[in-house]
Amino acid sequence: MKNSKPISVMDSVAYAEKSNSGHIIICGSHGGESAAKYLLNFSPAGAIFNDAGQGKNSAGVSGLHLLSDAGIPAAAVDTFTAEIGDGNETYNAGIISTVNNVARKCGVGIGMTAIEAAKLMLNCIKKG
């Protein structure tokens, strides 16, 4: 059975396009505000980024709140578990380090794999 809301894996959020609307986007990009604002143009169902080491004032994940405000679950993986810019590694090896409130309500938590987080996001969307 094919997911009605598929998962799309990409190295950069810049590769998102209209055909990804409604998808869970897994990317190797940082989760800062610029990445989140860009992704909002494509109406994702959810997103997982790289935390890029978080940085000063948590800039590497500062966009997660923008997605939360839009009702979109989002999380980021620890940069030490997945290479920045590598979407496949983010998805296959990433461990969640940060979640927004919407993702938390879907059951996504710190320490779980990106694969598990994406599945929880999909399940949450199917229920909603």
QUIURPE-V75074 format. One record per residue. RES is the residue in three letters. PHI is phi in degrees with one decimal (999 if undefined). OMEGA is omega in whole degrees, 0 to 359 (* if undefined). Layout:
RES/PHI/OMEGA
RES/PHI/OMEGA
This chain:
MET/999/181
LYS/-83.2/176
ASN/-64.7/175
SER/-74.6/177
LYS/-123.5/186
PRO/-71.9/175
ILE/-100.1/176
SER/-115.3/181
VAL/-108.1/180
MET/-148.1/181
ASP/-71.4/182
SER/-137.7/175
VAL/-60.1/179
ALA/-64.1/178
TYR/-86.8/178
ALA/-64.5/179
GLU/-146.5/184
LYS/-55.1/180
SER/-66.5/177
ASN/-90.7/179
SER/-57.2/181
GLY/83.2/180
HIS/-93.2/165
ILE/-83.6/182
ILE/-96.2/175
ILE/-110.3/183
CYS/-138.6/179
GLY/-86.8/181
SER/-74.2/172
HIS/-65.5/179
GLY/-101.5/179
GLY/-72.8/184
GLU/-60.7/181
SER/-63.7/180
ALA/-67.1/181
ALA/-66.1/179
LYS/-60.5/179
TYR/-62.8/183
LEU/-64.3/179
LEU/-58.4/178
ASN/-62.6/186
PHE/-114.4/175
SER/47.3/179
PRO/-70.6/174
ALA/-86.5/180
GLY/-177.1/181
ALA/-153.2/171
ILE/-131.3/182
PHE/-114.6/169
ASN/-98.4/181
ASP/-76.5/177
ALA/51.2/180
GLY/76.7/181
GLN/66.2/176
GLY/76.5/181
LYS/-60.9/180
ASN/55.2/180
SER/55.4/182
ALA/-58.7/182
GLY/-69.3/178
VAL/-131.1/186
SER/-66.9/179
GLY/-83.3/182
LEU/-60.9/180
HIS/-69.0/178
LEU/-64.3/178
LEU/-68.5/177
SER/-60.4/179
ASP/-60.0/179
ALA/-90.1/179
GLY/80.1/184
ILE/-107.5/176
PRO/-68.6/179
ALA/-148.2/180
ALA/-149.9/176
ALA/-138.1/176
VAL/-94.4/177
ASP/-65.6/182
THR/-59.9/179
PHE/-81.7/178
THR/-109.3/181
ALA/-152.7/181
GLU/-66.0/176
ILE/-60.8/179
GLY/87.7/180
ASP/-120.3/182
GLY/-62.8/180
ASN/-63.7/179
GLU/-69.8/176
THR/-56.3/182
TYR/-71.0/188
ASN/-85.4/184
ALA/-125.7/186
GLY/-67.1/176
ILE/-115.6/185
ILE/-63.4/179
SER/-114.8/185
THR/-148.0/177
VAL/-135.9/173
ASN/-90.5/185
ASN/-63.3/181
VAL/-66.9/177
ALA/-63.4/179
ARG/-59.6/179
LYS/-66.0/177
CYS/-83.2/180
GLY/98.5/179
VAL/-73.3/182
GLY/-139.1/177
ILE/-61.9/178
GLY/98.6/178
MET/-86.6/179
THR/-76.3/176
ALA/-63.2/178
ILE/-60.4/180
GLU/-63.7/180
ALA/-62.0/180
ALA/-63.1/178
LYS/-63.0/178
LEU/-64.8/177
MET/-62.6/178
LEU/-60.6/180
ASN/-62.7/180
CYS/-64.7/181
ILE/-67.5/179
LYS/-62.8/179
LYS/-73.4/184
GLY/-77.5/*
